[in-house]
Amino acid sequence: MSATTTGVAMSSQSRPAALRRRIPKYSDLAPLMQFKTPEFNREQRLARVSTVWELRELAKRRTPKAPFDYTDGAAEDEITLRRARDAFKNIEFRPGILRNVSSINLSTEILGATSKLPFGIAPTGFTRMMQSEGEYAGSQAAEAAGIPYTLSTMGTASIEDVAEAAPNGRNWFQLYLWTDRERSLELIERAAKAGNDTLMVTVDTAVAGARLRDVRNGMTIPPSLTLKTVVDASYRPAWWFNFLTHEPLSFASLNRYSGTVADLINSMFDPTLTFEDLDWLRETWKGKLVVKGIQTVEDARKVVAHGADAVVISNHGGRQLDRAPIPFHLLPQVKAAFEADGSNAQIILDTGIMSGADIVAALAQGADFTLIGRAYLYGLMAGGRAGVDRTIKILESDIRRTMALLGVSNINELTPDHVHLLDAK
């Protein structure tokens, strides 16, 4: 027998002890056979969630189809929303090595004050329809995290109640500017009296977008659920119980309004608004003024010329005009225009953000700040206040890890060199 054959036929006695086969002992198997105790506690279940996408799946299981689709859906074929999310996928990060990233600073200055994280909560309507804690959960989670919270005109808690729920939070108010100046003025005065330092006027809603999921589900404004959606809700007893046993939905703007919600909506979406109306608002509101719904460089420049302190590059989460410009792609152009003009106006971005890496990419491309809408609502639907806390914690962890891997220890160090757009349109 050759030496090679002898080597192949090496006896088990000549093998290292660790490679010799043996019958396993129970003491060896016992540690591997521990079965995890089922988790019925909401906090434990949320703690196992690692991404906003996982929160979305949990939210979908816990929430009836109509309110879930109201949050999850967009206008018409939902092309804009898909493109907005794809924009963040179609990038390449360019990390730097051998940088000291032992300490990561995520705080940033936005509209005259510090936010502990580079994102805030965007205005969302009908929020207590998604989960009964609604705006109270969002504002309190934002207060605890040290980030801004924006109450929508169509929020289902009053300006005063949100201020009381989060008295130490940084609360902003979103306004649909109406033709009836008295009603607009009343809201503005209430927002100022309640301590809101920033007014965010939304300008991309001349008419309502065609949100077809809502039409198919019977989710109208005001909400009217069909028999089908009521039956669907019955399979989510926790949602149904919470909805029925809490105060009926009311709206931030209805405290002193005697008309119907339908009439209110018709007056909000005013197709006659012009830049002169923005001038009136600038004269009326003494705090920081933000214009949300900017989709062209020209309009970004114009609203700043008319007194805006910041713009929100946004296509309303894809819920208004389908095939609208993608905010992430427009961002560098607006940044360059502001720099060319010598403008100090700040740039905020929303639409499509589902991870902390998305936020880092937006900051690197020129955003001063970002807003989360759906991501926050997925957390809310998944677990109320605890779910919103989890959303914020997930995004914070994502941002911290992404910055460390990029070799960046401070938000201000992010530059366009850190991001390469693979498929920018």
N, C-alpha and C positions, 0 to 999 in steps of 0.2 A: 504494500500500500504506500502511495506517495506521501511526501510530507504535507502536500496541500490537502489531500483527502483526510489525512490524520488530523489536520487543523480544523477542517470542517466538522469532523466527527468528534470534536473535543467533548470529553465526558462532562457531565453536569458537575462533577466534583471539582473540575478545574475552573469553572466559572466563578465570577465574583459572587459572594454570598447574596448580595441584593438582587441578582438576576436568576437565582435558583427558584424554581416553582415549588409551591407548598400549598397545603390546604389552609385556607384562611380561618382564623380563630374568631369566635363570636366577639371578643373584645376588640378585634380589628374592624368588624363590620358595624358594631353598635353606633359609633360616631357618625357613620354614613347613612344610618337609617332613621334619623330624627325627622319626624314629620312636623311641618310648621302648623301651629295652631291657627285655625281660620280667624281672619280679622274682620270684626263687625264694627269696630270703632272707626268713625269717619277720619279722625286725625291720623290713625295708623294707615288707613287706606291711602290717604293723600300723601303720606310720607314716602310711600313706595313709588309714587309717580315722579318720573325724571324729566319729562318734556311737556311743553304746552300741548303738543299733539296728543299725548296720553291723557291730559286733562280734558281735551276735547272729546275723546272716546268715552271717558267717564261721564262727562256732561251729557252726552247723547243718550246714554243708558238711563240717566236719572231724570231727564227732562222731556215733557211731551213734544211731539213733532212740531207743532205750530210755533211755540216760543223758541225751540231750538233752531228751527229753520229761519226764523226772523233774525236771529243772531248770525247764523252760519251762512245765510244766503246773500246774494247780490242781485244786481239788475240784469234783466233779460237773460242772455246766455252765460252770464257770469265770466265773460272773457277777461274783463278788466281785473277782477280779483285773482284769477289764475295767473295772469301776466305779472301782477304785482308781487305775488309770492315767488314766481319763477325768477324774477329779477334778482332776488336775494340768493337764489340757488346758483345763478349763472355768474358767479364771481370766483376769483381766486385770491386768497389771502397771500400776502408776501411777508413772511415773518423775518424779524431780525434776531440774531443769535448773540450770545454772550453779553446780555444785558441783565442788570440787577432788577429782578422782578419779585423780590422777596416781599415787597409791600406794594399793593395796588390801590390807588386812590380813584374811586368811582364818582366822587362828587363833582358837580359842575354848577356854574352860575347861569341862571335863566331868568330873564325879566326882573333883574334887580335883587334876586335872592338866591341862596344856595339850595340845590336839591342834592340829597345824598346819593341819588342814582340818576343816570342820564335819561330817564324816562318818567313820564307821568301817566295818569289815567285819563283817557279821552272821554268826551261827553257821549253818553249812550241813552237812548230813549226807551221807555217802557221797562226799565231795568228790574223792577220788582215782579214783572211778569216772568222773567227768566228764573228768578229765585227770590223768595220772599224777603230776604235780608237786603237785597237790592243796593240802593245808593248808600245805605248805612254801612254795609260791609265794605264797599269800595272806599268810601271816605275815611273810615276808621283804619283800614289796612294801609291806605296812603299816608295817613297821619303817623302811624307806627313806623313806617318805612322812611319817613322824611322826604316824601315826594309830593308833587301837586296832584290834586284831584279836581276834575272838571265836571260840574253838574250841568246836565242838559236842560234846556227849556222844557223838553218833553220827558225829563226825569220824573220818576214816580215818588218823589219826596220833595218837600218844599225847601226853598233856599234856607229858611230859618231852621228847619229841622235838621238839615245836613250840618249847618254851622253848630248847632247844639250837640250833634252826635260826635263831631270831630272839632272841638273848640280850639285845639292847638295845631290843627292841620292847616296847610296852605290850600285854601279853596278858591277855585276859579269858577266863573259862570259863563256858560255858552248861551248866546242869544240868536234867535231868528228875528231880524229887524222887521217890524210890521209897518204897514201904512199908517195905522192908528198910533200916532206918536205918544198918546197918553198911556196906552197899555205898555208900550216899549219903555217909556220913561218910568213907569211904576216898577217894572222888573229891574231896571238899572238901579233905581234908588234902593230897592230891597236888597239887591246884591251888594251894593256899597255899604249899607247899614249892617249887613250880616258879616262884614269883614272880608269880602272877596276883593283881592287886590288886582285881579286881571279879568278883563272881559274878552271873551272869544266870540266874535261874530261869524256865523257861517254864511257863505255867499254862493254856494253851489247848488242851491235848491230853489231855482226859479219855479220849477214844478217838481212834483215827486217822480222819482225813477220808477220804472216798471219792475217791481220786485215780484217775480212770477211765483216763487215758492209761497209767498204770503197769499197770493190770489188762490193758488191751488189748495192751500190749507184752510182757507176761510179766515185767515188772520187779517182783519181789516183794522182801520183806524177810524173810530175807536175799536178795540178788540171785540170780535163776535165770533165765537168758536162754533163750528158745525158739530153735528152729532158724531161724525167720524173723529174729530179732534178731541171731543169730550171722552169718547170711549178710549182713545189713545192715552189720554191723561189718566184714566182709571188704572192703567198698568203701572203707573208711577205713583203709588199711594202717598209717599212722603211729600212729593211736590204738591199733590192734590190737597193733602191735609194742611200743609203750610199755606197754600193759596187761600183756602176757605177759612182758616182760623186767624188770619191776620187782617189788619185794616184793608178795606177795598182800595184798589188803585186810585191814586189821586195824582195830580200833576203839579210840578214846581210852579207853573205859571197860572194856575187856576184859583188861587186863594180868594181872589176878589173878582172873579169873572163869572158872569151869570149865564153865558151862552153854552152851547154844546162843544164837546171836544172837536167834532167835525168842523164846526164853524171856526174854531181856533186854528186848526190845521190849514184851512183855506186862507185864513188871514196871514199865517206865517209864511207860506210859500208864495211870496209876492213877486210876480214877474215884472213889476215896474221899477224895482230898485236900481239906483245908479250910484255913481261915485259921490254925488251930492248928498245922498243919504249917509254915506260913510263920513262925510265932513260933519254932518249934524251929530253923528254918534261921537266923533272925536271931540267936539266941543262940549258934549254932554257928560261923557265919562272922564273922570279925572285920574283914574288909575292906568295901568298898562292895557293897551289895546292890541289884540291879536286878530288877524283875519284868516279864517280857515276856509280852505277850498281852492287854493291857488293852483292853477294847472298850466300856466304859461309864464315865461320870463317877463313879458310885457306887463301882465297883470300884477306880478310880484312888485315890479318897480312902481306901478301906479298906486297901489294901496299904501306903500311906504311914503310916497309923495303926498298922500292924503292923510298921513298921520299915524299909520300903523307902527307899533313898536316891534312887531314880529309877524311873520307869515307862517301858516301851516300849509306846507305842500301836501295836498291830499286830494283824492278823487272820491271822498266820502266812503272809503272802504269798498269801492266798486258798486255802490248801491244807488248811484244816480245815472250817469252816462256810461253805458257799456262801450268798450274800446276807447276809454279816456286815456290821457297820458299817464305813464307810470311814474309816480312820485320819485322813486329811487333813481330813475334815469334822468329826471328833470333837475334833480338836486344840484349837480355840479354846475349846471348852466346858471341857476339862480345865484349860487354862491359867487361865481365869476362876475355876474352882473352887479351884485352888491359891492364887491370889491372894487370894480371899475367905477362905480358911482361914489365910492367912499362912504357907503351907508353903514350905520351901526345897527341896523335892524337885524334881529336874530331869525334864524331859520329852524323851524320845527317840522318834523316829518312824521306822517303816519300812513297807514295802509300796507298790509301784507306782513307786518312784523309778527313772527312766531317764535323767535329765539333771541337770546342775548347776542349771538353772532350777527344776526340781522341788525341789531342796534349798533354794534361796533362798526359794521360796514357802513351804516348810514352816517355815523359820526366821522368816520374816516373820509367820506365823500363830501363832507361839508356841513352836515346838520349840527346845530348847536344843542338840539334836544329832540326827543322822540315821544310819541304817544302810543299807548296800546288801548285798543278797543275790544276786538273779539277775544284776544288772549286773556284779558281780564274777565270777560264774561264767561269764557269756558271755565275758568277757575271758580267763579261765582256759582255757576250751575253745578259744578262738580262737588262743591262743598261749602257754599256760603262764605262767611268771613274767612274761615280756615282755608278755603280753596283760593281766595284772592291772595291771602298771605303766601300760599304755596306758589302761585303764579309769580309773584314778585321775587320770591326766594330763588326759583328756578332761573329767572332772567338774570338776577344778580350773579348767581353762580356761573351762568353761561358767559356773561360779560367778563367777569374776573378771570376765568380760565382762558378765554379767547385772547384777552389783552396780554396775559402772561406768556402765552404761546407765541404771540406776535412780538414779544420783547418790549412791551409798552407798559409803563407803570402809572401813567396819568392820562386822563381823557384828552388833555390838551396836546399830548404827544402824537395822537393819531393824525395821519395825513393821507392824501390820496395815494401816496406811494405804497401804502399798506394793502390796497385793494386794486385788483385788476378785473375790469368788466370783460367777461368772456363773450357776451352776446348782447351788448348794449344796442338798443335801437335808437 
